Amino acid sequence: QVQLVESGGGLVQPGGSLRLSCAASGFTFSSAAMNWYRQAPGKERELVATITSAGGSTNYVDSVKGRFTISRDNAKNTVYLQMNSLKPEDTAVYYCKADRTMAWGTIGYWGQGTQVTVSS
């Protein structure tokens, strides 16, 4: 039943902006920390941004600080990644990941990914 569906990727020029969305279903979204990862061709997957379940705390990889903003709307079961001042090195498949907290522990779920290409 758990689903994470990313959307909003595409082709954008350097310096441009893009907003990714991840729609969640099948679990209590408001109890889960949410994350955005990315993986560029030939490179390892890296954690880009994290937001706590209530949205009170966020963390970013140094390379995107000041440019990317993670946010969530628990009423809509959706997490967002606003990407500004995009650079070619931001080109990657971006994945949404949920850290679902259960009474006995935590389960991780992954979305299918959405392609972001930054090119002139």
VENKA-V639129 format. One record per run of one state. SS is the DSSP state (A for helix, B for strand, O for the rest). FROM is the first residue (numbers start at 1). LEN is the number of residues. Records with the same first field share a line. If there is no record, write none. Layout:
SS->FROM-LEN, FROM-LEN
This chain:
O->1-2, 8-2, 13-5, 26-3, 32-1, 40-6, 52-6, 61-1, 65-3, 74-4, 84-4, 91-1, 102-4, 111-3, 119-2
B->3-5, 10-3, 18-8, 33-7, 46-6, 58-3, 68-6, 78-6, 92-10, 106-5, 114-5
A->29-3, 62-3, 88-3
